[in-house]
Amino acid sequence: MKRGKVWWVDVVSPNGERIRRSTGTEEETLAQEYHDRLKVELWQIARLGVRPRHTWDEAVVRWLKEQNHKATIQTDKTHLRWMDRFLSGKVLDTINRDLIDKIMDAKLAEGVTHATVNRVLEVLRAILRKCVNEWEWLDRAPYVKMLKEPTRRIRYLTHNEAQRLLDALPEHLADMAAFSLATGLRRANVTGLQWSQVDLTRRLAWIHPDQAKARKAIAVPLNAEAVLLIRKWIGKHTTHVFSFNGRPITQVSTKAWYKGLSAAGIEDFRWHDLRHTWASWHVQNGTPLFALQELGGWESPEMVRRYAHLSADHLAPYADRLCALRVVDVPEHGTFMAQSQK
């Protein structure tokens, strides 16, 4: 049978299982060959115990069921939908390096960054590895080579820049941005913050595991600024802390946000960079990295080490050791020599 221009097969295996699968071809002769090979394979599986060949579509369905808990699952689904044009109906052992290179080239042709391409390839690689290591659907998986990503500097605001931005934003965005700078919470945790997650008496908020990127609960101590910001919004919405015109806020990267950035003269800055700013300010003020990791809900120390270069307090005693040397003039040689002070 045909779906659009492509032929599909619809067969019943010897064990009674009905299988519908794309042949991946528009030619009826090739589709018939695919159908005949599939019938033989199904017989070998049932009678000779040969391991069945699975399709990419089967792998995607199983992977999504197992990974449904991921905080980034919606992003993964977007990547999978994009790859569907290349992989739908493909038998897993036919996915090779040439096909992966074709997928990579097609994504690059859209003008995206290497980082964006790598996020797509990472989903592909994760599924293929599952097929080999856990599901035993493949003996081996093709190598998925990641593109080189440039090391980006941490983008954060100075205190003066932050104040200019807050002054340029409408009240609801300004308060949410200020709250992000006070707590380091991610966008979704700020827009989704509910009154049931806040205890102003104890000056504490909490993020439930299913709301956290690392799927671990986060305790959020509220400093004086964060408490004042929350108090401003008491009584404005029954469930959510921050709202606009009586409705919970879902989007923050709006025209008003970009207009505020422009008015404040701030370029190359995303909402998520408010979190980077919060972390950078903490490190610059002496917060240890282990404490910052817990405050920010990061899963591993490596995630916070990107901010380590912003503080050198622990290195200061070693730098001061050079003060134990003094420089003396040696006129006869016309040079200088360092001599230890006694």
N, C-alpha and C positions, 0 to 999 in steps of 0.2 A: 504494500500500500504506500501511497505517497502523502507526505506532509509538506505542502508547498512544492518545491522542486526536488526535494530529497526523498529517496526511497527508505522505508522503514520495514523491519521484519517483525512478524508476530507469530511466534512458535510456542509449542508446548513441549517441555523437556520430558524424558522418560519417567521422571518422578512426579509429573503432574504440574510442575511450576510453569506458569505462563510468562514468557519473556517478550518484551517489546523493546526494540533497540534501533537506533538510527544506523544506516549503512554508511552514511557519510558521502554518498555518491548520488549523482543525478542520472547515471546510466543504468538502465534496467538490467543489462547483461552482468555488469559488475555487482549489482545488488543481488542478483540471483546467485552468483558465486559466493557472496558473503553469507547468504541464507543457507546454502548447502554446507559451507564450512562450519557454520554455527551448529547445524544439526549433527554433524559428525562429532564436534567437540562435546556437545551435550550427551551424546551416546557414550563417548569415552569416559566422561565424568561419571555417568551412572553405572556403566558396566565394568570399566577398568580402573576406577578409582583415581583417574587423572585429576589434578587440581583444576578447579574451574577458573576461567579467565573473566576478570571483572572489568567493568567500564569505569571511566572517569566519573560519570554521573552517579554510579553506585557509591564510589569513594566519597564524593562530595556530600551525599545524603548522610552517610555514616559519620563523616567527620563533623558535620554541622550538629548532629545529635549529641556527639560526645563533647563538642566545644561550645555548646549553647550557653555555658556559664561565663564565657569570656566577656570582659568589658568592651572589647573591640569587635565583637561578633558582627555588628552591623557593617562596619568597615570591611571586614573580611567578605561578607556577602556581596558588597559592591564590587570587590576585586574578582570574586568568582563569577558574577554575572558578566563582567567584562571579558573574562577568559573563556566564557561559554562558546563563543564563536569559533575558537580554535580547538577546544577539547571535548565538546559535547558529543557523546556517542563513541568516543575513542576507547578502544580496549587499552587497559593500563600498560601492557607490555609493548605497545606501539608508540608510546610517548617517549621520544628520544631527544638527544641534545639538539638536533636540527630544529625540531618543533619548538623547543624551549627558546632557542635563539630567535625563531620567527616571532614568538610572543614578545620577547624582549624588544626586538626591533620595531614591532608595531606600536608598543607603548612609547618608546622613545620618539617615534614619528609624530606623536601627539604634542611634542614640545615640552614634556614634563621633565622634572629633575631626575637625577639618578636615584635619589632617595625614594621618590614615588614609584619608580620602576622596581626597586628592591622590595618595597612593601608588597607589591603584587607577586613577585617571585618567591617571597618568603611564605606566602600562603600555599603556593604550588609545591614548594619544597616540603613544607610541613605535612601535606597530605601524602605525598609520595613516600616520605619517611615512615608515616603510619602504616602504609601499605606493606612496607618491608619489615619493619621492626615489631609491629604489634599484631596486625591483621593477617600477616603471612599471605598476602595476595600477590606479592612480587618477590622474586629472588634478589633482585637488586634494582636500585633506582638510578636514573641518569643524574649526573652531577649538575647542580644548579649553581652557576657562578654568579655571585653578586657583583654589581657595578661599584666602582670606587666612589665613595661619597666624600666630599670635602669636609674637613673639620670646621664647623661653624663656631664663631664666638658666641658667648652667652649674651643675649640681648636683654639689657635691663635699663631701667630709668634711674636717673639721679632723683633725689628728693624734690628738687626744684622742678624737674620735668614732670614728675608725678603730680605735683600740685597744679601745674599748668593744665595737664590733661583733665584732672578732676574738675577744675573750674570751667572747662570747655564742654563738659558732658551734661546732658539733661539729668535731673535729680536721680531717677531710678538707676541709670547706668553709672552715674558717679558714685552712688552709694554701694552698688555691687562691686565696682572696681576698687573702691577704698576697702571694702570688706575682704576682697581677694588679696590686697596688699597687706592687710592685717593678719590674715590667717593662712595664706598660701593655698587655699582650696582651688581645685580645678573648676572650670566653667560649669560643668553639669552639676557639681556639688553645691555651687552657689545658687544657680537658678532653681535647683530642685530642693533646696533647704526648706524643711517644714518646721512649724512651731513645735511639733512633737520631738524634734531632734535638738532642741535648745533648752538649756537650764541657765537662766540668767542669774539665779541665786548662787549657783556654784561656778558661774562664768565658764560654762562648758557647752560645747556642741559635739555631736558625734555623727560620723558617717557610717552607715551600715555596710556590712561586707558586700552585699549585692550592688551597692552604689559606688564602691571603691574600685579603682583600676586594678589593684593587686588582689582584689577579693578578700581583703582583710579589713576589719573594723578599724576606724581611725578616731581617736579622741582628739578633739580640737579645743585647746585652751583659748578662751576669748580674752584678749587684752582690753584695756579700758576703751580704746577706740572702737573695737569690734562691738562691745556691749552698747556703746552710745549709738552706733549705726543701727543695730537691731532694734533698740528701743524706739527709734523714729518710726518703725514700721508696724508697731503693735496696733492691732485693730483694723489694719487696712485690708487684710485678707484672712479668711478663716483657717486655711491650711498652710499656705506658703508664706515665708518671711518676706520675700521680695515680689512685688507685683507691679502691674502697669494698667491703669484704667480698670481696676478690679479683677484682672486676670493674671495668673502665674506667667512668668516670663520664660520663654523657651530659647529665644535667640538674643545674642548680645552683639554679634558682629554685624551690626545693622548700619544703615546710612548715617544714623546719628553718631555711631561709634567712629566711623571713618571721618565724618565731618569734625568731630571733636579732636581727632588726631591731627587733622590738617590745621585746625585753628590753633592748636598748641604747638605747631611746628615740629611734630614728631613723625619720623619716617621709619619704615621697616620695623613695624611693631605690631604684634598680634595680641589678642586677648590672653592667650596662654603665656605670653611673656610677662604678664603681671605676676605669675607664679615664679618665674625666673627672677624677677625683681625682688620679690619677697625673700627668696632663698639667698640671693646675693647680698641683700641688706643684712640678713642674719649672720652670714659668714663674715662680712666686713665688720660686724659688731661683736665678733668673738664667739658666736654659737658653735660648739663642737659639731663635727660632721655626724657623729653618732646620734646626737640629739636632733639635728636637722632631719636626719633620715626618719626618725620616729614622728616628728612633727608633721612632715610632709607625706607620710604614708608610703615612702618608697620601699620597694621590695628588697633591693640589694644595695650595699654600700657603693657599688660602682656608679649608681645613678646620682649620688650626691657628690662624688669626687670631681665632677665637672666644675663644681664651685670652689674647690680647694684652693685654686690659684688666687682667689680674691682675698685670702687672708694669709699673712706670713708671720703672725705673732709668735707662733711656736718656733720659728726660725730666727727670730731676732737675737736671742742669746748667742747663736753661732756667728751671726753677722757682726755682733759687737766684739767678738774675739779679736778682730782686726784692729780694734782700738788699742790693743795691748802692744801694737807696733808703732814706732814713731819714725819719721823720715828724717835723715840727717844728710847734710850737704858734704860732699867730698870734693873740694875745689880742685885738688891736683889731678883728678881724673875727669872732672867736668860731668859727673854722673851723680845719681842719688842711690842711697842704700838704706834698706829698712833694717832697723836694729831693735831688738826686744828691749822693752823697758824693764828695769829691775825694781 
